Amino acid sequence: MEETYLLNVEGVKKKILHGGHGELPKLQDGSKFTFHFQTLKDNFERTVIDDSREAGMPMEIIVGKMFKLEIWETLLSSMRIGEVAEFWCDIIHTGMYALVSRGMRRITEGRDPLEGQKHRCGMGNMFDYHSTGYADLDELQRTPQPLIFIMELFRVEEPSAYKRDTWAMNKEEKLAAVPVLHSEGNRLVLRREFAQAAAKYQEAVICLRNLQAKEKPWEDDWLKLESLVTPLVLNYCQCQLELGEYYEVLEHTTELLQKHNDNAKAYFKRAKAHAAVWNEREAREDFMRVAHLDPSMAAAVKKELKQLGERMRKKHVEDRKRYQGLFQSSQGRRASKGRESREAVAPYQDFAQHRQPFQTGVEQVQL
């Protein structure tokens, strides 16, 4: 089934590929669409840019939540449940697609969709991204073009029918969710469920970072949010230490210390991560920094330095044994090769000792 419709929206054409059922959904602010989509270039090859099925999960958007690609709300509101439709959208509707796609890809990769974004809104953000981090999206930013969206609508839910993700919450709801997530993380730590606890802390941090993106850095409101972020990041890093994700700890503590270079707990966790990956000098420097910043942690630092020294001595002994074994093995191979060489030469030496002159008609020639 293919029928082409005009939606009374400039620069949009719709083609129904598979009919849906029921009436058009009744929408209100907070209604949630769940759907799969493909984004294609309007070229001969119909090059696929994004495919939610390949990402492994359907897309969700909330009506009225300032989704940057507003045309999608219009497209989805024209569809029935179960319908599959193809929409051609002109440049006037696709200029923000590269940024939207960047955010969706980062979410799929488990990363903060707003990481690196400066305090601007609307098209101003276009100038804040010299690169999206994805070559195909960089091309779309340089050369905006019409795009084709193929959508399959699964369901539409009213605001009261689902638990909203933190990204879909408003400012007040996000602020209320943070202590709940923090508490849930602490409870999971007590049960030694560190991976699940880390996920709770991370969700709370992302929630606060999203709010910070709307504030001017280092002003009062931004600093209040930052004071909530810091303990969550430290808790997250503690979970990662327990999980053995030491380079994750190094990354996040270093980022935290770039903003707060007097945070003894951040230095302590970074020192433990350095020690775990055999960065002895860096670990000792961070531990000494902890003792200087917070004398009450001196006993803990002394204990860690003692353990570090013991581990490093043990490692040096093991390394010496390993290198000694390699050296002896190498000597043995050389000695063995020497014997083999002498044994190989011996028959020729015997032959040379017993050889006889070869008679020719003119003279005797020694071979």
For each residue, the residues with C-beta under 8 A, 3 or more apart:
1: 16 17 18 19
2: 15 16 17
3: 15 16
4: 13 14 15
5: 13 14 15 16 78
6: 9 12 13 14
7: 12 14 74 75 78
8:
9: 6 12 71 74
10: 90 92
11: 89 90 91 92 93
12: 6 7 9 71 74 75 87 88 89 90 93
13: 4 5 6 87 88
14: 4 5 6 7 75 78 85 86 87
15: 2 3 4 5 85 86 87 88
16: 1 2 3 5 19 83 84 85
17: 1 2 84 85 86 150
18: 1 82 83 84 152
19: 1 16 80 82 83
20: 79 80 81 82 83 153
21: 80 81 82
22: 80 81
23: 80
24: 77 78 79 80
25: 31 77 80 81 156
26:
27: 31 63 77 156
28: 31 63 64 158 159
29: 63 64 159
30: 62 63 64 65 158 159 164
31: 25 27 28 62 63 156 157 158 159
32: 60 61 62 63 156 157 159 162 164 168
33: 59 60 61 63 73 76 153 155 156
34: 58 59 60 153 154 155 156 157
35: 52 58 59 76 151 152 153 154
36: 52 53 58 59 151 152 154
37: 50 51 52 59 149 150 151 152
38: 48 50 51 52 53 149 150
39: 48 49 50 51 97 101 147 148 149
40: 46 47 48 49 147 148 149 150
41: 45 46 47 49 145 147 148
42: 46 88 145 146 147 148
43: 46 47
44:
45: 41
46: 40 41 42 43 148
47: 40 41 43
48: 38 39 40 51
49: 39 40 41 101 136 137 140 147
50: 37 38 39 55 101 104 105
51: 37 38 39 48 54 55
52: 35 36 37 38 55 57 58 59
53: 36 38 56
54: 51
55: 50 51 52 104 105 108
56: 53 108
57: 52 108
58: 34 35 36 52 154
59: 33 34 35 36 37 52 104
60: 32 33 34 165
61: 32 33 65 67 72 73 76
62: 30 31 32 65 67 164 168
63: 27 28 29 30 31 32 33 73
64: 28 29 30
65: 30 61 62 168
66:
67: 61 62 70 72 73 100
68: 96 99 100
69: 72 93 94 96 97 100
70: 67 73 74
71: 9 12 74 75 89 93 94
72: 61 67 69 75 76 149
73: 33 61 63 67 70 76 77
74: 7 9 12 70 71 77 78
75: 7 12 14 71 72 78 79 85 87 89 149 151
76: 33 35 61 72 73 79 151 153
77: 24 25 27 73 74
78: 5 7 14 24 74 75 85
79: 20 24 75 76 83 85 151 153
80: 19 20 21 22 23 24 25 83 153
81: 20 21 22 25 153 154 155 156
82: 18 19 20 21 152 153 154
83: 16 18 19 20 79 80 152 153
84: 16 17 18 150 151 152
85: 14 15 16 17 75 78 79 150 151
86: 14 15 17 148 149 150
87: 12 13 14 15 75 148 149 150 151
88: 12 13 15 42 146 148
89: 11 12 71 75 93 94 146 147 148 149
90: 10 11 12 93 94 146
91: 11 94 95 144 145 146
92: 10 11 95
93: 11 12 69 71 89 90
94: 69 71 89 90 91 97 144 145 146 147
95: 91 92 123 126 144
96: 68 69 99 100 123 126
97: 39 69 94 100 101 140 147
98: 101 102 132 137 138 140 141
99: 68 96 102 103 125 126 129 132
100: 67 68 69 96 97 103 104
101: 39 49 50 97 98 104 105 132 134 137 140
102: 98 99 105 106 113 129 132 133 134 137
103: 99 100 106 107 113 114
104: 50 55 59 100 101 107 108 113
105: 50 55 101 102 108 109 134
106: 102 103 109 111 112 113 115
107: 103 104 110 111 113
108: 55 56 57 104 105
109: 105 106
110: 107
111: 106 107 115
112: 106 115 206 209
113: 102 103 104 106 107 167
114: 103 117 209 210 213
115: 106 111 112 209
116: 129
117: 114 125 128 129 213
118: 125 128 213
119: 213 214 215 216 217
120: 124 125 127 128
121: 124 125
122: 125
123: 95 96 126
124: 120 121 127 128
125: 99 117 118 120 121 122 128 129
126: 95 96 99 123 129 141
127: 120 124
128: 117 118 120 124 125
129: 99 102 116 117 125 126 132 141
130:
131: 138
132: 98 99 101 102 129 137 138 141
133: 102 137
134: 101 102 105 137 138
135: 138 139
136: 49 139 140
137: 49 98 101 102 132 133 134 140 141
138: 98 131 132 134 135 141 142
139: 135 136 142 143
140: 49 97 98 101 136 137 143 144 145
141: 98 126 129 132 137 138 144
142: 138 139
143: 139 140
144: 91 94 95 140 141
145: 41 42 91 94 140
146: 42 88 89 90 91 94
147: 39 40 41 42 49 89 94 97
148: 39 40 41 42 46 86 87 88 89
149: 37 38 39 40 72 75 86 87 89
150: 17 37 38 40 84 85 86 87
151: 35 36 37 75 76 79 84 85 87
152: 18 35 36 37 82 83 84
153: 20 33 34 35 76 79 80 81 82 83 156
154: 34 35 36 58 81 82
155: 33 34 81
156: 25 27 31 32 33 34 81 153
157: 31 32 34 161 162
158: 28 30 31 161
159: 28 29 30 31 32 162 164
160:
161: 157 158
162: 32 157 159
163:
164: 30 32 62 159 168 169 173
165: 60 168 169
166: 169 174 177 181 203 206 207
167: 113 206 207 210
168: 32 62 65 164 165
169: 164 165 166 173 174 177 207
170: 173 174
171: 174 175 211 214
172: 175 176
173: 164 169 170 176 177
174: 166 169 170 171 177 178 207 208 210 211
175: 171 172 178 211
176: 172 173 179 180
177: 166 169 173 174 180 181 204 207
178: 174 175 181 182 204 207 208 228 232
179: 176 182 183
180: 176 177 183 184
181: 166 177 178 184 185 200 201 203 204 207
182: 178 179 185 186 200 201 204 231 232 235
183: 179 180 186 187
184: 180 181 187 188 197 200
185: 181 182 188 189 197 198 200 201 204 232 235
186: 182 183 189 190 197 235
187: 183 184 190 191
188: 184 185 191 193 194 196 197 200
189: 185 186 192 193 194 197 235 238 239
190: 186 187
191: 187 188
192: 189 242
193: 188 189 196 197
194: 188 189 197 198 239 240 242 243
195: 198 199 239 243
196: 188 193 199 200
197: 184 185 186 188 189 193 194 200 201 235 239
198: 185 194 195 201 202 236 239 240 243
199: 195 196 202 203
200: 181 182 184 185 188 196 197 203 204
201: 181 182 185 197 198 204 205 232 233 235 236 239
202: 198 199 205 206 236
203: 166 181 199 200 206 207
204: 177 178 181 182 185 200 201 207 208 232
205: 201 202 208 209 229 232 233 236
206: 112 166 167 202 203 209 210
207: 166 167 169 174 177 178 181 203 204 210 211
208: 174 178 204 205 211 212 225 228 229 232
209: 112 114 115 205 206 212 213 229
210: 114 167 174 206 207 213 214
211: 171 174 175 207 208 214 215 225
212: 208 209 215 217 222 225 226 229
213: 114 117 118 119 209 210
214: 119 171 210 211
215: 119 211 212 219 221 222 225
216: 119 219 221 222
217: 119 212 222
218: 222 223
219: 215 216 222 223
220: 223 224
221: 215 216 224 225
222: 212 215 216 217 218 219 225 226
223: 218 219 220 226 227
224: 220 221 227 228
225: 208 211 212 215 221 222 228 229
226: 212 222 223 229 230 259
227: 223 224 230
228: 178 208 224 225 231 232
229: 205 208 209 212 225 226 232 233
230: 226 227 233 234 256 260 263
231: 182 228 234 235
232: 178 182 185 201 204 205 208 228 229 235 236
233: 201 205 229 230 236 237 252 256
234: 230 231 237 238 256 265 266 269
235: 182 185 186 189 197 201 231 232 238 239
236: 198 201 202 205 232 233 239 240 252
237: 233 234 240 241 248 249 252 253 266 269 273
238: 189 234 235 241 242 269
239: 189 194 195 197 198 201 235 236 242 243
240: 194 198 236 237 243 245 246 248 249 252
241: 237 238 244 245 246 249 269 272 273 276
242: 192 194 238 239
243: 194 195 198 239 240
244: 241 276
245: 240 241 248 249
246: 240 241 249 250 273 276 277
247: 250 251 273 277
248: 237 240 245 251 252
249: 237 240 241 245 246 252 253 269 270 272 273
250: 246 247 253 254 270 273 274 277
251: 247 248 254 255
252: 233 236 237 240 248 249 255 256
253: 237 249 250 256 257 266 267 269 270 273
254: 250 251 257 258 270
255: 251 252 258 259
256: 230 233 234 252 253 259 260 263 266
257: 253 254 260 261 263 266 267 270
258: 254 255 261
259: 226 255 256
260: 230 256 257 263 266
261: 257 258
262: 293
263: 230 256 257 260 266 267 293
264: 267 268 289 290 293 294 297
265: 234 268 269
266: 234 237 253 256 257 260 263 269 270
267: 253 257 263 264 270 271 286 287 289 290 293
268: 264 265 271 272 286 287 290 297 300 301
269: 234 237 238 241 249 253 265 266 272 273
270: 249 250 253 254 257 266 267 273 274 286
271: 267 268 274 275 282 283 284 285 286 287 289 290 304
272: 241 249 268 269 275 276 283 304
273: 237 241 246 247 249 250 253 269 270 276 277
274: 250 270 271 277 279 280 282 283 286
275: 271 272 278 279 280 283 304 307 308 311
276: 241 244 246 272 273
277: 246 247 250 273 274
278: 275 312 315
279: 274 275 282 283
280: 274 275 283 284 308 312
281: 284 285
282: 271 274 279 285 286
283: 271 272 274 275 279 280 286 287 308
284: 271 280 281 287 288 305 308
285: 271 281 282 288 289
286: 267 268 270 271 274 282 283 289 290
287: 267 268 271 283 284 290 291 301 304 305 308
288: 284 285 291 292 301
289: 264 267 271 285 286 292 293
290: 264 267 268 271 286 287 293 294 297 300 301
291: 287 288 294 295 297 298 301
292: 288 289
293: 262 263 264 267 289 290
294: 264 290 291 297
295: 291 298
296:
297: 264 268 290 291 294 300 301
298: 291 295 301 302
299: 302 303
300: 268 290 297 303 304
301: 268 287 288 290 291 297 298 304 305
302: 298 299 305 306
303: 299 300 306 307
304: 271 272 275 287 300 301 307 308
305: 284 287 301 302 308 309
306: 302 303 309 310
307: 275 303 304 310 311
308: 275 280 283 284 287 304 305 311 312
309: 305 306 312 313
310: 306 307 313 314
311: 275 307 308 314 315
312: 278 280 308 309 315 316
313: 309 310 316 317
314: 310 311 317 318
315: 278 311 312 318 319
316: 312 313 319 320
317: 313 314 320 321
318: 314 315 321 322
319: 315 316 322 323
320: 316 317 323 324
321: 317 318 324 325
322: 318 319 325 326
323: 319 320 326 327
324: 320 321 327 328
325: 321 322 328 329
326: 322 323 329 330
327: 323 324 330 331
328: 324 325 331 332
329: 325 326 332 333
330: 326 327 333 334
331: 327 328 334 335
332: 328 329 335 336
333: 329 330 336 337
334: 330 331 337 338
335: 331 332 338 339
336: 332 333 339 340
337: 333 334 340 341
338: 334 335 341 342
339: 335 336 342 343
340: 336 337 343 344
341: 337 338 344 345
342: 338 339 345 346
343: 339 340 346
344: 340 341 347
345: 341 342 348 349
346: 342 343 349 350
347: 344 350 351
348: 345 351 352
349: 345 346 352 353
350: 346 347 353 354
351: 347 348 354 355
352: 348 349 355
353: 349 350
354: 350 351
355: 351 352 367
356:
357: 364 365 366
358: 364 365 366 367
359: 364
360: 363 364 365
361:
362:
363: 360
364: 357 358 359 360
365: 357 358 360
366: 357 358
367: 355 358
